[in-house]
């Protein structure tokens, strides 16, 4: 299995990855509050997807 190295990416792609990593937590908090007040199936699915991406960044899988 090939290991994914984020530092071998081109500078523009690495910058996009770092920005996405920093923006994930505020989007997660916003979506959590939105899901608590207006729970729809789409909101719950989107929250699960954002939590998964956040965990992947936190554990450095991405």
N, C-alpha and C positions, 0 to 999 in steps of 0.2 A: 504494500500500500504506500503510495507516494505521500510524503509529508507536505503540507501546505505552508509555505513561508511567505508571510505578508511583506517582508522586507526585500524580497526579490522582485516584487511587482514594479511596474513603471511608477515614477513619482506621482503622476496624476491619479492613478488607480489607488495607490497607497494613501494619498490625501483624501480621496473619496471614502475609503474604508475608515480612516480615522474620524472623519466628520460623521459618518453613519454611526460609529461607535459612541460618540459623544451625544448625539441627538436621540439615541434610543431610549434612555431613561426618562427624559421629559415627555416623550410621546407615550411611553408606557404608563406613566402616572396619569396623563390626560385621558388615555383610553380606559384606564381602570375607573376613574371618576365617572366618565361618560357611561360605562357599562353598569355601574352601580345605580345611576339615576334612570337610564333608559336602556334596560336590557333587551336586546334583540338577539336573534341567532347570529346575525352577521357580526355584531359587536363582540359577542363571546368568542366567536371564531377568530376575529381580528386580534383580540386580546391574547388568546392562546398563541397565535403566530408571533406577536411582538414579544411575549414572554420567552418563547423559544429562541428568537433572535438575540434577545438580551442575555439569556443564559449562554448561548454560543459565544457571544463576545466576552462574557465574564470568564468563562472557562478557556478562552483563547482557542476555540475550535475554528474560528474564522479569523 
